[in-house]
Amino acid sequence: MGVLDALGVRGHDGTTRYECRNCGRELTADAEECTGCGSGEIAHYEF
């Protein structure tokens, strides 16, 4: 058993989320800026 297994940490399940770092609005994968506030800082999370 590996360390991550012992801790109950699972791998990537295929869910991906893109959101604005400024206002938190959820965005599409191809967004270059936030449709809410205009920020170009987009976070990318994989679950």
N, CA and C atoms as an extended XYZ file, in Angstrom:
141
Properties=species:S:1:pos:R:3:atomname:S:1:resname:S:1:resid:I:1 pbc="F F F"
N         0.850       -1.176        0.000 N   MET     1
C         0.000        0.000        0.000 CA  MET     1
C         0.895        1.237        0.000 C   MET     1
N         0.602        2.156       -0.907 N   GLY     2
C         1.373        3.388       -0.995 CA  GLY     2
C         0.917        4.412        0.031 C   GLY     2
N         1.688        5.451        0.189 N   VAL     3
C         1.381        6.506        1.156 CA  VAL     3
C         0.051        7.179        0.828 C   VAL     3
N        -0.177        7.501       -0.455 N   LEU     4
C        -1.430        8.156       -0.822 CA  LEU     4
C        -2.630        7.259       -0.578 C   LEU     4
N        -2.476        5.961       -0.814 N   ASP     5
C        -3.556        5.015       -0.518 CA  ASP     5
C        -3.852        4.993        0.979 C   ASP     5
N        -2.812        4.993        1.788 N   ALA     6
C        -2.975        4.968        3.241 CA  ALA     6
C        -3.690        6.224        3.746 C   ALA     6
N        -3.457        7.342        3.081 N   LEU     7
C        -4.093        8.596        3.477 CA  LEU     7
C        -5.493        8.756        2.892 C   LEU     7
N        -5.859        7.861        2.004 N   GLY     8
C        -7.178        7.944        1.384 CA  GLY     8
C        -7.250        8.936        0.239 C   GLY     8
N        -6.110        9.311       -0.311 N   VAL     9
C        -6.065       10.260       -1.420 CA  VAL     9
C        -6.242        9.500       -2.725 C   VAL     9
N        -7.212        9.942       -3.506 N   ARG    10
C        -7.456        9.300       -4.794 CA  ARG    10
C        -6.839       10.126       -5.909 C   ARG    10
N        -6.706        9.510       -7.054 N   GLY    11
C        -6.168       10.189       -8.223 CA  GLY    11
C        -7.200       11.063       -8.913 C   GLY    11
N        -6.825       11.617      -10.014 N   HIS    12
C        -7.651       12.489      -10.841 CA  HIS    12
C        -8.863       11.720      -11.360 C   HIS    12
N       -10.073       12.230      -11.132 N   ASP    13
C       -11.277       11.524      -11.595 CA  ASP    13
C       -11.833       12.073      -12.904 C   ASP    13
N       -11.137       13.030      -13.503 N   GLY    14
C       -11.549       13.542      -14.802 CA  GLY    14
C       -12.319       14.848      -14.772 C   GLY    14
N       -12.623       15.376      -13.594 N   THR    15
C       -13.342       16.636      -13.509 CA  THR    15
C       -12.351       17.793      -13.569 C   THR    15
N       -12.631       18.752      -14.435 N   THR    16
C       -11.777       19.926      -14.568 CA  THR    16
C       -12.630       21.171      -14.387 C   THR    16
N       -12.128       22.146      -13.660 N   ARG    17
C       -12.860       23.394      -13.426 CA  ARG    17
C       -11.951       24.569      -13.752 C   ARG    17
N       -12.508       25.540      -14.441 N   TYR    18
C       -11.816       26.782      -14.757 CA  TYR    18
C       -12.597       27.897      -14.086 C   TYR    18
N       -11.881       28.773      -13.371 N   GLU    19
C       -12.575       29.877      -12.724 CA  GLU    19
C       -11.678       31.098      -12.638 C   GLU    19
N       -12.313       32.243      -12.537 N   CYS    20
C       -11.602       33.518      -12.430 CA  CYS    20
C       -10.956       33.611      -11.052 C   CYS    20
N        -9.685       33.958      -11.018 N   ARG    21
C        -8.993       34.128       -9.731 CA  ARG    21
C        -9.461       35.386       -9.008 C   ARG    21
N       -10.016       36.334       -9.734 N   ASN    22
C       -10.439       37.595       -9.149 CA  ASN    22
C       -11.829       37.505       -8.507 C   ASN    22
N       -12.816       37.013       -9.267 N   CYS    23
C       -14.190       37.018       -8.756 CA  CYS    23
C       -14.782       35.632       -8.526 C   CYS    23
N       -14.106       34.564       -8.990 N   GLY    24
C       -14.573       33.204       -8.743 CA  GLY    24
C       -15.590       32.670       -9.728 C   GLY    24
N       -15.911       33.442      -10.763 N   ARG    25
C       -16.893       32.976      -11.758 CA  ARG    25
C       -16.366       31.755      -12.488 C   ARG    25
N       -17.232       30.753      -12.694 N   GLU    26
C       -16.844       29.562      -13.445 CA  GLU    26
C       -16.780       29.915      -14.926 C   GLU    26
N       -15.719       29.448      -15.597 N   LEU    27
C       -15.480       29.776      -16.999 CA  LEU    27
C       -15.331       28.514      -17.834 C   LEU    27
N       -15.345       28.678      -19.148 N   THR    28
C       -15.127       27.553      -20.055 CA  THR    28
C       -13.631       27.343      -20.245 C   THR    28
N       -13.267       26.182      -20.749 N   ALA    29
C       -11.860       25.831      -20.935 CA  ALA    29
C       -11.151       26.757      -21.912 C   ALA    29
N       -11.875       27.320      -22.863 N   ASP    30
C       -11.247       28.169      -23.879 CA  ASP    30
C       -11.302       29.662      -23.558 C   ASP    30
N       -11.812       30.027      -22.377 N   ALA    31
C       -11.913       31.438      -21.998 CA  ALA    31
C       -10.525       32.054      -21.827 C   ALA    31
N       -10.371       33.259      -22.354 N   GLU    32
C        -9.109       33.988      -22.204 CA  GLU    32
C        -9.214       35.079      -21.154 C   GLU    32
N       -10.455       35.469      -20.841 N   GLU    33
C       -10.678       36.426      -19.769 CA  GLU    33
C       -12.048       36.180      -19.162 C   GLU    33
N       -12.233       36.686      -17.962 N   CYS    34
C       -13.482       36.490      -17.236 CA  CYS    34
C       -14.604       37.300      -17.882 C   CYS    34
N       -15.750       36.664      -18.065 N   THR    35
C       -16.907       37.349      -18.635 CA  THR    35
C       -17.592       38.247      -17.607 C   THR    35
N       -17.240       38.095      -16.345 N   GLY    36
C       -17.839       38.907      -15.295 CA  GLY    36
C       -17.064       40.170      -14.980 C   GLY    36
N       -15.746       40.017      -14.776 N   CYS    37
C       -14.946       41.166      -14.341 CA  CYS    37
C       -13.853       41.564      -15.327 C   CYS    37
N       -13.623       40.741      -16.364 N   GLY    38
C       -12.623       41.080      -17.376 CA  GLY    38
C       -11.202       40.666      -17.042 C   GLY    38
N       -10.996       40.036      -15.904 N   SER    39
C        -9.649       39.606      -15.512 CA  SER    39
C        -9.146       38.506      -16.444 C   SER    39
N        -7.848       38.530      -16.718 N   GLY    40
C        -7.225       37.500      -17.533 CA  GLY    40
C        -6.603       36.393      -16.706 C   GLY    40
N        -6.766       36.459      -15.385 N   GLU    41
C        -6.175       35.446      -14.507 CA  GLU    41
C        -7.190       34.336      -14.262 C   GLU    41
N        -6.964       33.199      -14.920 N   ILE    42
C        -7.893       32.081      -14.856 CA  ILE    42
C        -7.225       30.893      -14.178 C   ILE    42
N        -7.889       30.375      -13.159 N   ALA    43
C        -7.378       29.205      -12.435 CA  ALA    43
C        -7.890       27.939      -13.107 C   ALA    43
N        -7.085       26.875      -13.030 N   HIS    44
C        -7.417       25.584      -13.648 CA  HIS    44
C        -7.240       24.518      -12.578 C   HIS    44
N        -8.322       23.830      -12.228 N   TYR    45
C        -8.281       22.795      -11.197 CA  TYR    45
C        -8.684       21.455      -11.792 C   TYR    45
N        -7.984       20.399      -11.420 N   GLU    46
C        -8.333       19.043      -11.834 CA  GLU    46
C        -8.641       18.223      -10.591 C   GLU    46
N        -9.772       17.541      -10.615 N   PHE    47
C       -10.209       16.725       -9.480 CA  PHE    47
C       -10.210       15.273       -9.857 C   PHE    47
